Amino acid sequence: MRTVTMDVPSQDVISRDNVMITVDSVVYWQITEPTKATYEVNDLVGSIVQLTFTGMRSVIGKLDLDHTLSSRDQINSELRMILDEATDKWGVKVTRVDIKNITPPEDVRITMEKQMTAERNRRALILTAEGDKQAAITRAEGEKQAAITRSEGNKQSAILDAEGAAQARLTSATAEASAIQQIAGAIGDRNKTAQYLITSRYVDSMRDMARTQNAKVIFMPTETSGVLASVGAFKEVFAETGETPPPQMKPPRSPRELEK
């Protein structure tokens, strides 16, 4: 009455998609009623083997090849129920059925291997494409953040440059205003002060023009002699204030002298 392990010989079974496959299995059973096992059946072991064959054909015939390979638990469960119900009148209890091997034909096996290889390649391509996509997105995000950072830096730099230029202009204007006030205080006459500033700026402009042109001959406007003539008035202005006058400037007397 102990549990008996019985190897069922391999058998050829046709699946639902008309593929001939070879299946071998193991059946675990035990006698629960010895009287029935002795008198209700002539060949108990042979009868169980034949029931296993017919049950296997019935179960696998409902499945195609792919489901047969991936649904062993379902096949084991259905086959055990069929055998247990059929052997109950013999005083036998089928406790377990296991499918050991499912072997398809050689050409089908080669085709399945090619199919699995193609599927793996397809998945690899998909994963590679997904990786490239994520990498491109990451690079784009990085470039976007870098561009934003550069823009913010340029903005702050421009602001600082503008503030520095404004401060420099303000400082220069303040210093120039102070110098003009000192000159006006020293001269004491608004007209003479204005004449002094205009002439000084005019002389500075002519000097800068001579430097930038880097020429021996300078063409001066017709009113230059009048302006330079007014420079002589500086001596009188500084004489009145008691300061040291600049070197005396005289207007040129001829074009030749102007060239020199």
Secondary structure as GFF3:
##gff-version 3
##sequence-region A 1 260
A	DSSP	beta_strand	4	14	.	.	.	ID=ss1
A	DSSP	beta_strand	20	31	.	.	.	ID=ss2
A	DSSP	alpha_helix	34	39	.	.	.	ID=ss3
A	DSSP	alpha_helix	44	60	.	.	.	ID=ss4
A	DSSP	alpha_helix	65	70	.	.	.	ID=ss5
A	DSSP	alpha_helix	72	87	.	.	.	ID=ss6
A	DSSP	three_ten_helix	88	90	.	.	.	ID=ss7
A	DSSP	beta_strand	92	103	.	.	.	ID=ss8
A	DSSP	alpha_helix	106	187	.	.	.	ID=ss9
A	DSSP	alpha_helix	190	213	.	.	.	ID=ss10
A	DSSP	alpha_helix	224	231	.	.	.	ID=ss11
A	DSSP	alpha_helix	233	241	.	.	.	ID=ss12
A	DSSP	alpha_helix	255	259	.	.	.	ID=ss13
###
